[in-house]
Amino acid sequence: MSTSAAPPKRRTNSLSLHSRISQHIPESVIILLYALAVGIVAGFGAVGFRKLIRLFEYVFFGHVIHVFSFMGKASVLFLPAIGLIIVAYIVKIWAPEAKGHGVPEVMEAIAEKKSIIRPRVVVIKAVASALTIGTGGSVGREGPIVQIGSAFGSVLGQFMGLPERYLRLLVACGAGGGIAATFNAPMGGMMFGIEVILASFSLQNFAAVMVSSVVSSLIGREFFGNHASLSMPLYNIGPLSFIWIYVILGIVTGLWSYVYIRVLYGVEDLFNMARWPLWIKAAVGGLAVGVLGIWYPQVLRVGYGHMNAALALHLAWSLMLVLLILKLIATSLTIAAGGSGGVFSPALYQGVMLGGAMGMMFVHFFPHSGLSAGAIAATAMAGIFAGSAQAPVTAILMIFDMTDDYKMILPLMIVSVLSATVVGLLSKESIYTLKLFRRGLDITRKRNPDKMQAYTVGEALPTRRHFFKSSETIEEAWTEISETDEWFADVRNDEGDVLGSVPRAKILESLQQGRGSEMITVLLPEKLYRIDYNESVAAALYQMHSHGVTYLLVLKDGKPVGVIGSSDIINVYRSEDFTSPIQHLPVVAETGSHVTP
């Protein structure tokens, strides 16, 4: 028995690197190795991105600001405008997809571009977002690092020649790794990649994204220490008799999440309606952010320091409410003016300010409840993100990762689920998917297509490690296949063309009938039906059912490259999503060439 070369998955002229490697290493192991590589790069990418932000902060807030020192407190006025003008042209010229949040663009790449992300996005997104934040733009660094990590996952997958389903998985690995390294929250990063990016729960997805998130988080810890970006002491969540407070909090955070989404896109619409040159839009938005920063510098940049102050209850409740509203406005202006940055951190910022203010009020009216206002602030962060992103599981695990306090699980679950439910009743789209929906892309429908139409024959085609030569006898074939765990083997002629596939059981049956000296080719079906490599698996199953066979010869560019069986198609479904059982497939038995009713 000879070793077979796997049919090419993405390249047409030669075997992909992935196909060559998969001949020697199980594919499940290879995917985990890819995930490990993506996690390493995402981790170092997060580190490099944060250092780039610090560099721009040093340049602009450490030196450029002195040019306007004669303005006193108002010297910060022009910095956001300068940054946004530069960013607007960088993005327009080199990578338009680097504009805005980052996460919707990753979703679009998966849904519309077969998970292909251009390599230049890594550099342009990093520079544009770091410059936006470094000059005072009121956005987060998580969205950019998600897009940066995802871009590397896509580039690695393209280089290795991976099929689309694995490209999609590596993109999610990059996203999860970026979040994990940024927050030092591997569980939250893992769920972000699965729940927000993939929206598909399967064992393979969990394993790969988990590996990427863990290794990325470890790299982040090595550089920034083993502590979360936000400092949360142990909180007293109060007795069960006060659980109703978290119910109210869940509803309120859900309503504010909806306001956040609407204001963000409403301000963007206002800027789009104005027929101003690009630099004027950037200047107007930047100056508006600068004006807010003169009196309330807390709303500039990411704002982790002020979030920590709110969690520690070092801010007055009235100031928290002011910062809640101004952060919403500043973030909306930054994005609308062409800034590049995430909306994840602003959601957490608004959550901690809203929750901190509400927590202080609750404690004031119920001083003997034993409830900590900080617990309300922490759970409100989860509520705002869960509602705006429609990702309650990610929100729960993210904040739990940061608090490392099991007592917080129940309040986090109540608030996150209620908030997501409230927003779901008011809008079908999240803060990420609405951007795509407004472009005419229904991401929900794209994420849940008819799976039989979504997969191609080439993606379901198995990598058979062994094949028979057409000159071999049945006895020789049995001697070879009995030493392997293969249930099928292709038969090839001297030119390497695939003639068909023979089941292990049929070889044994023929040998027991005394036909061992006959050629293996006599076991091939008299007529082998064919299908193109790029056809859907739905078309393949229809042909099998129509002709009463269990496998088809696969042609690519007119040349036979393998044989696909009905069980191969079923295996693809099972590996992709264990929560979606296969229905309406023909019942087949892979013991011969005919369908068993």
SEMARFI-886818 format. One record per residue (C-alpha): residue in one letter; y, x, z. Coordinates in nm, 2 decimals, padded with zeros to 4 digits. Layout:
# SEMARFI-886818
["A" [Y X Z]]
...
***
This chain:
# SEMARFI-886818
["M" [00.00 00.00 00.00]]
["S" [00.34 00.14 -00.09]]
["T" [00.67 00.11 00.08]]
["S" [00.90 -00.14 -00.08]]
["A" [01.27 -00.11 -00.14]]
["A" [01.46 -00.41 00.00]]
["P" [01.65 -00.60 -00.27]]
["P" [02.02 -00.53 -00.26]]
["K" [02.23 -00.78 -00.06]]
["R" [02.58 -00.70 -00.17]]
["R" [02.57 -00.42 -00.42]]
["T" [02.45 -00.48 -00.77]]
["N" [02.40 -00.13 -00.89]]
["S" [02.20 00.03 -00.60]]
["L" [02.04 -00.04 -00.27]]
["S" [02.29 -00.09 00.01]]
["L" [02.29 00.15 00.30]]
["H" [02.18 -00.14 00.52]]
["S" [01.88 -00.22 00.30]]
["R" [01.77 00.15 00.30]]
["I" [01.80 00.17 00.68]]
["S" [01.62 -00.16 00.74]]
["Q" [01.31 -00.02 00.57]]
["H" [01.26 00.20 00.87]]
["I" [01.43 00.02 01.16]]
["P" [01.39 -00.35 01.26]]
["E" [01.69 -00.55 01.15]]
["S" [01.76 -00.69 01.50]]
["V" [01.79 -00.33 01.63]]
["I" [02.02 -00.23 01.34]]
["I" [02.26 -00.52 01.41]]
["L" [02.29 -00.42 01.78]]
["L" [02.37 -00.06 01.67]]
["Y" [02.64 -00.19 01.44]]
["A" [02.77 -00.40 01.73]]
["L" [02.78 -00.09 01.94]]
["A" [02.98 00.10 01.68]]
["V" [03.22 -00.19 01.65]]
["G" [03.26 -00.21 02.02]]
["I" [03.34 00.16 02.05]]
["V" [03.61 00.14 01.78]]
["A" [03.75 -00.18 01.93]]
["G" [03.77 -00.02 02.27]]
["F" [03.95 00.29 02.13]]
["G" [04.16 00.06 01.91]]
["A" [04.28 -00.13 02.21]]
["V" [04.36 00.20 02.39]]
["G" [04.55 00.33 02.09]]
["F" [04.73 00.00 02.04]]
["R" [04.86 00.00 02.39]]
["K" [04.98 00.36 02.37]]
["L" [05.16 00.27 02.04]]
["I" [05.34 -00.02 02.22]]
["R" [05.44 00.22 02.49]]
["L" [05.57 00.46 02.23]]
["F" [05.80 00.20 02.07]]
["E" [05.91 00.08 02.42]]
["Y" [06.00 00.44 02.50]]
["V" [06.19 00.48 02.17]]
["F" [06.38 00.15 02.19]]
["F" [06.42 00.07 02.56]]
["G" [06.45 00.44 02.65]]
["H" [06.68 00.57 02.38]]
["V" [06.80 00.32 02.11]]
["I" [06.93 00.08 02.38]]
["H" [07.18 00.35 02.49]]
["V" [07.36 00.31 02.16]]
["F" [07.47 -00.03 02.29]]
["S" [07.53 00.08 02.65]]
["F" [07.90 -00.02 02.62]]
["M" [07.78 -00.38 02.62]]
["G" [07.64 -00.34 02.97]]
["K" [07.37 -00.60 03.05]]
["A" [07.39 -00.73 02.70]]
["S" [07.27 -00.40 02.55]]
["V" [06.93 -00.56 02.50]]
["L" [07.08 -00.82 02.26]]
["F" [07.01 -00.64 01.93]]
["L" [06.67 -00.48 02.00]]
["P" [06.45 -00.77 01.91]]
["A" [06.65 -00.84 01.59]]
["I" [06.61 -00.47 01.49]]
["G" [06.24 -00.48 01.55]]
["L" [06.18 -00.82 01.37]]
["I" [06.38 -00.71 01.06]]
["I" [06.17 -00.40 01.02]]
["V" [05.84 -00.59 01.09]]
["A" [05.93 -00.86 00.84]]
["Y" [05.95 -00.61 00.55]]
["I" [05.65 -00.40 00.66]]
["V" [05.43 -00.71 00.66]]
["K" [05.57 -00.85 00.34]]
["I" [05.53 -00.53 00.14]]
["W" [05.19 -00.40 00.27]]
["A" [04.99 -00.68 00.43]]
["P" [05.12 -01.04 00.45]]
["E" [04.81 -01.14 00.65]]
["A" [04.93 -00.92 00.94]]
["K" [05.21 -01.17 01.00]]
["G" [05.19 -01.40 01.30]]
["H" [04.91 -01.45 01.56]]
["G" [04.62 -01.26 01.41]]
["V" [04.34 -01.49 01.52]]
["P" [04.39 -01.76 01.25]]
["E" [04.38 -01.49 00.99]]
["V" [04.04 -01.37 01.12]]
["M" [03.92 -01.73 01.11]]
["E" [04.05 -01.77 00.75]]
["A" [03.87 -01.45 00.64]]
["I" [03.54 -01.59 00.78]]
["A" [03.59 -01.93 00.62]]
["E" [03.74 -01.85 00.29]]
["K" [03.70 -01.48 00.21]]
["K" [03.34 -01.42 00.31]]
["S" [03.45 -01.22 00.61]]
["I" [03.62 -00.96 00.40]]
["I" [03.93 -00.81 00.57]]
["R" [04.12 -00.53 00.40]]
["P" [04.12 -00.19 00.57]]
["R" [04.49 -00.16 00.56]]
["V" [04.52 -00.46 00.80]]
["V" [04.41 -00.23 01.08]]
["V" [04.71 00.00 01.04]]
["I" [04.97 -00.26 00.94]]
["K" [04.88 -00.50 01.21]]
["A" [04.89 -00.23 01.48]]
["V" [05.23 -00.10 01.37]]
["A" [05.39 -00.44 01.31]]
["S" [05.27 -00.59 01.64]]
["A" [05.34 -00.28 01.85]]
["L" [05.69 -00.27 01.70]]
["T" [05.75 -00.64 01.77]]
["I" [05.64 -00.60 02.13]]
["G" [05.81 -00.26 02.18]]
["T" [06.15 -00.40 02.08]]
["G" [06.12 -00.70 02.31]]
["G" [05.94 -00.96 02.10]]
["S" [05.79 -01.23 02.32]]
["V" [05.43 -01.22 02.20]]
["G" [05.10 -01.09 02.33]]
["R" [04.89 -00.79 02.23]]
["E" [04.55 -00.97 02.23]]
["G" [04.59 -01.14 01.89]]
["P" [04.67 -00.81 01.72]]
["I" [04.38 -00.63 01.88]]
["V" [04.15 -00.92 01.78]]
["Q" [04.25 -00.88 01.42]]
["I" [04.23 -00.50 01.44]]
["G" [03.88 -00.50 01.59]]
["S" [03.77 -00.77 01.35]]
["A" [03.90 -00.57 01.05]]
["F" [03.70 -00.27 01.15]]
["G" [03.39 -00.49 01.19]]
["S" [03.44 -00.62 00.84]]
["V" [03.51 -00.28 00.69]]
["L" [03.19 -00.14 00.85]]
["G" [02.99 -00.43 00.72]]
["Q" [03.13 -00.39 00.37]]
["F" [03.05 -00.02 00.37]]
["M" [02.69 -00.08 00.49]]
["G" [02.64 -00.35 00.23]]
["L" [02.56 -00.63 00.48]]
["P" [02.51 -00.99 00.38]]
["E" [02.78 -01.23 00.47]]
["R" [02.62 -01.37 00.78]]
["Y" [02.61 -01.03 00.94]]
["L" [02.96 -00.95 00.82]]
["R" [03.07 -01.26 01.01]]
["L" [02.89 -01.14 01.32]]
["L" [03.05 -00.80 01.31]]
["V" [03.39 -00.96 01.27]]
["A" [03.33 -01.15 01.59]]
["C" [03.20 -00.84 01.76]]
["G" [03.54 -00.67 01.69]]
["A" [03.73 -00.97 01.82]]
["G" [03.53 -00.99 02.14]]
["G" [03.55 -00.62 02.20]]
["G" [03.92 -00.62 02.16]]
["I" [03.97 -00.90 02.42]]
["A" [03.72 -00.73 02.66]]
["A" [03.90 -00.40 02.64]]
["T" [04.24 -00.55 02.68]]
["F" [04.16 -00.76 02.99]]
["N" [03.87 -00.56 03.13]]
["A" [03.68 -00.89 03.10]]
["P" [03.35 -00.84 02.91]]
["M" [03.23 -01.19 02.97]]
["G" [03.56 -01.34 02.85]]
["G" [03.56 -01.12 02.54]]
["M" [03.20 -01.21 02.46]]
["M" [03.28 -01.58 02.48]]
["F" [03.60 -01.55 02.28]]
["G" [03.41 -01.39 01.99]]
["I" [03.14 -01.66 02.00]]
["E" [03.34 -01.97 02.09]]
["V" [03.67 -01.91 01.91]]
["I" [03.58 -01.69 01.62]]
["L" [03.22 -01.78 01.53]]
["A" [03.20 -02.13 01.69]]
["S" [02.82 -02.08 01.66]]
["F" [02.59 -02.02 01.96]]
["S" [02.27 -01.83 01.89]]
["L" [02.07 -01.56 02.06]]
["Q" [02.15 -01.30 01.80]]
["N" [02.53 -01.38 01.83]]
["F" [02.52 -01.36 02.20]]
["A" [02.33 -01.02 02.20]]
["A" [02.55 -00.86 01.94]]
["V" [02.89 -00.97 02.07]]
["M" [02.78 -00.89 02.43]]
["V" [02.70 -00.54 02.34]]
["S" [03.03 -00.49 02.16]]
["S" [03.23 -00.65 02.45]]
["V" [03.05 -00.44 02.72]]
["V" [03.09 -00.10 02.55]]
["S" [03.46 -00.18 02.46]]
["S" [03.53 -00.29 02.82]]
["L" [03.38 00.04 02.95]]
["I" [03.61 00.24 02.72]]
["G" [03.91 00.04 02.84]]
["R" [03.81 00.11 03.20]]
["E" [03.78 00.48 03.13]]
["F" [04.15 00.49 03.02]]
["F" [04.31 00.22 03.23]]
["G" [04.10 00.20 03.54]]
["N" [03.84 -00.05 03.66]]
["H" [04.08 -00.33 03.72]]
["A" [04.20 -00.63 03.52]]
["S" [04.54 -00.65 03.35]]
["L" [04.63 -00.92 03.60]]
["S" [04.59 -00.87 03.97]]
["M" [04.43 -01.16 04.15]]
["P" [04.34 -01.14 04.52]]
["L" [04.08 -01.37 04.68]]
["Y" [04.22 -01.72 04.69]]
["N" [04.15 -02.02 04.91]]
["I" [04.08 -02.31 04.68]]
["G" [04.10 -02.56 04.96]]
["P" [03.85 -02.82 05.09]]
["L" [03.66 -03.06 04.86]]
["S" [03.88 -03.34 04.98]]
["F" [04.17 -03.18 04.78]]
["I" [03.97 -03.14 04.46]]
["W" [04.20 -03.41 04.31]]
["I" [04.47 -03.15 04.29]]
["Y" [04.28 -02.97 04.03]]
["V" [04.22 -03.29 03.84]]
["I" [04.60 -03.34 03.82]]
["L" [04.64 -02.98 03.72]]
["G" [04.39 -03.01 03.44]]
["I" [04.58 -03.31 03.30]]
["V" [04.92 -03.15 03.33]]
["T" [04.81 -02.82 03.17]]
["G" [04.66 -03.02 02.89]]
["L" [04.98 -03.20 02.83]]
["W" [05.18 -02.87 02.84]]
["S" [04.93 -02.70 02.61]]
["Y" [05.00 -02.98 02.35]]
["V" [05.37 -02.92 02.40]]
["Y" [05.31 -02.55 02.34]]
["I" [05.13 -02.61 02.02]]
["R" [05.39 -02.85 01.88]]
["V" [05.70 -02.65 01.98]]
["L" [05.55 -02.33 01.84]]
["Y" [05.49 -02.48 01.49]]
["G" [05.81 -02.70 01.51]]
["V" [06.03 -02.40 01.55]]
["E" [05.84 -02.23 01.27]]
["D" [05.91 -02.53 01.05]]
["L" [06.28 -02.51 01.12]]
["F" [06.29 -02.15 01.01]]
["N" [06.09 -02.23 00.70]]
["M" [06.33 -02.51 00.61]]
["A" [06.62 -02.27 00.62]]
["R" [06.66 -02.10 00.28]]
["W" [06.78 -01.77 00.42]]
["P" [06.68 -01.43 00.31]]
["L" [06.40 -01.27 00.50]]
["W" [06.62 -01.03 00.70]]
["I" [06.86 -01.31 00.81]]
["K" [06.57 -01.52 00.94]]
["A" [06.44 -01.21 01.13]]
["A" [06.79 -01.13 01.26]]
["V" [06.87 -01.49 01.38]]
["G" [06.53 -01.52 01.56]]
["G" [06.57 -01.18 01.71]]
["L" [06.92 -01.24 01.83]]
["A" [06.82 -01.57 01.99]]
["V" [06.54 -01.39 02.18]]
["G" [06.79 -01.12 02.27]]
["V" [07.03 -01.38 02.42]]
["L" [06.75 -01.51 02.63]]
["G" [06.67 -01.16 02.74]]
["I" [07.02 -01.09 02.86]]
["W" [06.99 -01.34 03.14]]
["Y" [06.61 -01.36 03.18]]
["P" [06.46 -01.03 03.07]]
["Q" [06.13 -01.15 03.22]]
["V" [06.06 -01.34 02.90]]
["L" [06.07 -01.03 02.68]]
["R" [05.76 -00.84 02.57]]
["V" [05.42 -00.94 02.71]]
["G" [05.52 -00.98 03.07]]
["Y" [05.21 -00.88 03.27]]
["G" [05.43 -00.75 03.55]]
["H" [05.61 -01.08 03.60]]
["M" [05.28 -01.27 03.57]]
["N" [05.14 -01.05 03.86]]
["A" [05.45 -01.13 04.06]]
["A" [05.39 -01.50 04.01]]
["L" [05.03 -01.47 04.11]]
["A" [05.14 -01.29 04.43]]
["L" [05.40 -01.57 04.48]]
["H" [05.69 -01.33 04.48]]
["L" [05.89 -01.56 04.25]]
["A" [06.07 -01.88 04.35]]
["W" [05.92 -02.20 04.22]]
["S" [06.25 -02.29 04.05]]
["L" [06.25 -01.95 03.86]]
["M" [05.89 -02.01 03.76]]
["L" [05.98 -02.34 03.59]]
["V" [06.28 -02.17 03.41]]
["L" [06.06 -01.89 03.29]]
["L" [05.79 -02.14 03.18]]
["I" [06.04 -02.31 02.94]]
["L" [06.21 -01.99 02.82]]
["K" [05.89 -01.82 02.75]]
["L" [05.78 -02.11 02.53]]
["I" [06.11 -02.08 02.34]]
["A" [06.11 -01.70 02.31]]
["T" [05.75 -01.69 02.18]]
["S" [05.82 -01.96 01.93]]
["L" [06.13 -01.78 01.80]]
["T" [05.96 -01.45 01.78]]
["I" [05.67 -01.59 01.57]]
["A" [05.90 -01.81 01.35]]
["A" [06.13 -01.52 01.27]]
["G" [05.84 -01.32 01.13]]
["G" [05.72 -01.13 01.43]]
["S" [05.36 -01.01 01.46]]
["G" [05.18 -01.07 01.78]]
["G" [04.95 -01.30 01.97]]
["V" [04.99 -01.64 02.14]]
["F" [04.71 -01.57 02.39]]
["S" [04.92 -01.39 02.66]]
["P" [05.21 -01.63 02.63]]
["A" [04.96 -01.91 02.71]]
["L" [04.85 -01.72 03.02]]
["Y" [05.22 -01.65 03.11]]
["Q" [05.31 -02.02 03.08]]
["G" [05.00 -02.11 03.28]]
["V" [05.08 -01.89 03.57]]
["M" [05.44 -02.00 03.59]]
["L" [05.34 -02.37 03.57]]
["G" [05.06 -02.33 03.81]]
["G" [05.26 -02.12 04.05]]
["A" [05.54 -02.38 04.07]]
["M" [05.30 -02.66 04.11]]
["G" [05.10 -02.47 04.37]]
["M" [05.41 -02.41 04.58]]
["M" [05.49 -02.77 04.57]]
["F" [05.14 -02.88 04.67]]
["V" [05.14 -02.64 04.96]]
["H" [05.48 -02.76 05.07]]
["F" [05.37 -03.12 05.08]]
["F" [05.02 -03.04 05.22]]
["P" [05.08 -02.74 05.45]]
["H" [04.76 -02.79 05.64]]
["S" [04.53 -02.82 05.33]]
["G" [04.43 -02.46 05.34]]
["L" [04.50 -02.44 04.97]]
["S" [04.65 -02.12 04.82]]
["A" [04.92 -02.17 04.57]]
["G" [04.79 -01.86 04.39]]
["A" [04.46 -02.04 04.32]]
["I" [04.66 -02.31 04.14]]
["A" [04.84 -02.05 03.94]]
["A" [04.52 -01.87 03.84]]
["T" [04.34 -02.19 03.74]]
["A" [04.65 -02.31 03.54]]
["M" [04.62 -02.00 03.33]]
["A" [04.27 -02.10 03.23]]
["G" [04.40 -02.46 03.17]]
["I" [04.68 -02.36 02.93]]
["F" [04.45 -02.13 02.73]]
["A" [04.16 -02.37 02.73]]
["G" [04.38 -02.65 02.60]]
["S" [04.58 -02.46 02.34]]
["A" [04.29 -02.27 02.20]]
["Q" [04.03 -02.55 02.26]]
["A" [03.81 -02.29 02.42]]
["P" [03.72 -02.40 02.78]]
["V" [03.42 -02.17 02.82]]
["T" [03.62 -01.86 02.72]]
["A" [03.90 -01.97 02.96]]
["I" [03.66 -02.02 03.25]]
["L" [03.48 -01.68 03.20]]
["M" [03.80 -01.49 03.14]]
["I" [03.97 -01.59 03.46]]
["F" [03.64 -01.56 03.65]]
["D" [03.61 -01.21 03.52]]
["M" [03.95 -01.13 03.65]]
["T" [03.92 -01.29 03.99]]
["D" [03.56 -01.18 04.05]]
["D" [03.54 -01.48 04.30]]
["Y" [03.26 -01.72 04.26]]
["K" [03.45 -01.99 04.46]]
["M" [03.69 -02.02 04.16]]
["I" [03.42 -02.14 03.92]]
["L" [03.45 -02.51 04.02]]
["P" [03.83 -02.54 03.99]]
["L" [03.82 -02.34 03.67]]
["M" [03.57 -02.57 03.52]]
["I" [03.76 -02.89 03.62]]
["V" [04.09 -02.77 03.49]]
["S" [03.97 -02.60 03.17]]
["V" [03.75 -02.89 03.06]]
["L" [04.02 -03.16 03.14]]
["S" [04.29 -02.96 02.97]]
["A" [04.08 -02.91 02.65]]
["T" [03.99 -03.28 02.66]]
["V" [04.35 -03.39 02.69]]
["V" [04.46 -03.18 02.39]]
["G" [04.15 -03.29 02.20]]
["L" [04.26 -03.66 02.25]]
["L" [04.61 -03.58 02.12]]
["S" [04.53 -03.34 01.84]]
["K" [04.23 -03.24 01.63]]
["E" [04.35 -02.89 01.59]]
["S" [04.40 -02.60 01.83]]
["I" [04.69 -02.35 01.83]]
["Y" [04.48 -02.13 01.60]]
["T" [04.32 -02.39 01.36]]
["L" [04.65 -02.58 01.31]]
["K" [04.80 -02.29 01.13]]
["L" [04.52 -02.30 00.88]]
["F" [04.51 -02.68 00.86]]
["R" [04.88 -02.68 00.76]]
["R" [04.78 -02.45 00.47]]
["G" [04.52 -02.70 00.36]]
["L" [04.22 -02.53 00.51]]
["D" [04.01 -02.75 00.73]]
["I" [03.84 -02.49 00.94]]
["T" [03.63 -02.74 01.13]]
["R" [03.47 -02.86 00.81]]
["K" [03.43 -02.50 00.69]]
["R" [03.26 -02.40 01.01]]
["N" [03.01 -02.68 00.99]]
["P" [02.90 -02.70 00.63]]
["D" [02.57 -02.83 00.51]]
["K" [02.37 -02.52 00.60]]
["M" [02.13 -02.57 00.31]]
["Q" [02.42 -02.54 00.07]]
["A" [02.59 -02.26 00.27]]
["Y" [02.31 -02.00 00.25]]
["T" [02.21 -01.83 -00.08]]
["V" [01.86 -01.73 -00.17]]
["G" [01.97 -01.37 -00.16]]
["E" [02.07 -01.41 00.21]]
["A" [01.73 -01.57 00.30]]
["L" [01.53 -01.32 00.09]]
["P" [01.31 -01.12 00.33]]
["T" [01.28 -00.75 00.34]]
["R" [00.91 -00.69 00.28]]
["R" [00.82 -00.34 00.39]]
["H" [00.50 -00.32 00.18]]
["F" [00.38 -00.42 -00.16]]
["F" [00.06 -00.40 -00.37]]
["K" [00.03 -00.23 -00.71]]
["S" [-00.11 -00.46 -00.98]]
["S" [-00.39 -00.21 -01.04]]
["E" [-00.54 -00.25 -00.68]]
["T" [-00.85 -00.46 -00.60]]
["I" [-00.87 -00.73 -00.34]]
["E" [-01.07 -00.51 -00.12]]
["E" [-00.82 -00.23 -00.14]]
["A" [-00.54 -00.47 -00.07]]
["W" [-00.71 -00.61 00.24]]
["T" [-00.77 -00.26 00.37]]
["E" [-00.40 -00.19 00.35]]
["I" [-00.26 -00.52 00.47]]
["S" [-00.50 -00.54 00.76]]
["E" [-00.34 -00.23 00.92]]
["T" [00.00 -00.40 00.92]]
["D" [00.15 -00.71 01.08]]
["E" [00.26 -00.85 00.74]]
["W" [00.16 -01.20 00.64]]
["F" [00.27 -01.16 00.28]]
["A" [00.30 -00.87 00.04]]
["D" [00.45 -00.87 -00.31]]
["V" [00.26 -00.75 -00.61]]
["R" [00.44 -00.52 -00.85]]
["N" [00.36 -00.37 -01.19]]
["D" [00.40 00.00 -01.28]]
["E" [00.77 -00.06 -01.37]]
["G" [00.84 -00.20 -01.02]]
["D" [00.89 -00.56 -01.13]]
["V" [00.77 -00.82 -00.88]]
["L" [00.49 -01.03 -01.03]]
["G" [00.44 -01.26 -00.73]]
["S" [00.34 -01.27 -00.36]]
["V" [00.00 -01.30 -00.21]]
["P" [-00.06 -01.43 00.15]]
["R" [-00.28 -01.23 00.38]]
["A" [-00.50 -01.53 00.45]]
["K" [-00.58 -01.57 00.08]]
["I" [-00.68 -01.21 00.05]]
["L" [-00.92 -01.24 00.35]]
["E" [-01.06 -01.57 00.21]]
["S" [-01.13 -01.41 -00.13]]
["L" [-01.29 -01.10 00.04]]
["Q" [-01.52 -01.33 00.24]]
["Q" [-01.62 -01.50 -00.09]]
["G" [-01.75 -01.17 -00.23]]
["R" [-01.46 -01.12 -00.47]]
["G" [-01.35 -00.78 -00.33]]
["S" [-01.39 -00.59 -00.65]]
["E" [-01.16 -00.83 -00.85]]
["M" [-00.80 -00.73 -00.92]]
["I" [-00.54 -00.85 -00.67]]
["T" [-00.35 -01.01 -00.96]]
["V" [-00.62 -01.28 -00.99]]
["L" [-00.48 -01.43 -00.67]]
["L" [-00.14 -01.47 -00.81]]
["P" [-00.06 -01.83 -00.92]]
["E" [-00.10 -01.91 -01.28]]
["K" [00.26 -02.02 -01.31]]
["L" [00.53 -01.86 -01.09]]
["Y" [00.85 -02.06 -01.08]]
["R" [01.18 -01.87 -01.07]]
["I" [01.52 -01.91 -00.90]]
["D" [01.84 -01.71 -00.92]]
["Y" [01.94 -01.48 -00.64]]
["N" [02.28 -01.66 -00.59]]
["E" [02.14 -02.01 -00.58]]
["S" [02.15 -02.21 -00.26]]
["V" [01.85 -02.24 -00.04]]
["A" [01.88 -02.61 -00.08]]
["A" [01.81 -02.56 -00.45]]
["A" [01.51 -02.33 -00.37]]
["L" [01.35 -02.59 -00.13]]
["Y" [01.40 -02.86 -00.40]]
["Q" [01.22 -02.65 -00.66]]
["M" [00.94 -02.58 -00.42]]
["H" [00.90 -02.95 -00.33]]
["S" [00.92 -03.06 -00.70]]
["H" [00.66 -02.81 -00.83]]
["G" [00.43 -02.82 -00.52]]
["V" [00.46 -02.45 -00.44]]
["T" [00.56 -02.27 -00.13]]
["Y" [00.74 -01.97 -00.28]]
["L" [00.95 -01.87 -00.58]]
["L" [01.02 -01.56 -00.78]]
["V" [01.38 -01.44 -00.72]]
["L" [01.57 -01.30 -01.01]]
["K" [01.89 -01.10 -00.99]]
["D" [02.07 -01.02 -01.31]]
["G" [01.76 -01.13 -01.49]]
["K" [01.53 -00.89 -01.30]]
["P" [01.27 -00.99 -01.04]]
["V" [01.37 -00.85 -00.70]]
["G" [01.14 -01.04 -00.46]]
["V" [00.96 -01.36 -00.36]]
["I" [01.10 -01.62 -00.12]]
["G" [00.89 -01.86 00.07]]
["S" [00.98 -02.18 00.25]]
["S" [00.91 -02.01 00.58]]
["D" [01.17 -01.74 00.50]]
["I" [01.43 -02.01 00.47]]
["I" [01.33 -02.17 00.80]]
["N" [01.35 -01.83 00.97]]
["V" [01.71 -01.79 00.86]]
["Y" [01.80 -02.12 01.01]]
["R" [01.63 -02.04 01.33]]
["S" [01.79 -01.70 01.37]]
["E" [02.14 -01.84 01.29]]
["D" [02.17 -02.12 01.53]]
["F" [01.91 -02.23 01.78]]
["T" [02.12 -02.53 01.88]]
["S" [02.09 -02.69 01.54]]
["P" [01.73 -02.78 01.46]]
["I" [01.62 -02.79 01.10]]
["Q" [01.56 -03.14 00.98]]
["H" [01.45 -03.30 00.65]]
["L" [01.27 -02.98 00.53]]
["P" [00.93 -03.02 00.35]]
["V" [00.63 -02.95 00.58]]
["V" [00.45 -02.65 00.43]]
["A" [00.16 -02.43 00.50]]
["E" [00.19 -02.07 00.38]]
["T" [-00.18 -02.03 00.31]]
["G" [-00.16 -02.08 -00.06]]
["S" [00.07 -02.17 -00.34]]
["H" [00.07 -02.55 -00.29]]
["V" [00.25 -02.77 -00.05]]
["T" [00.05 -02.94 00.22]]
["P" [00.17 -03.29 00.28]]
***
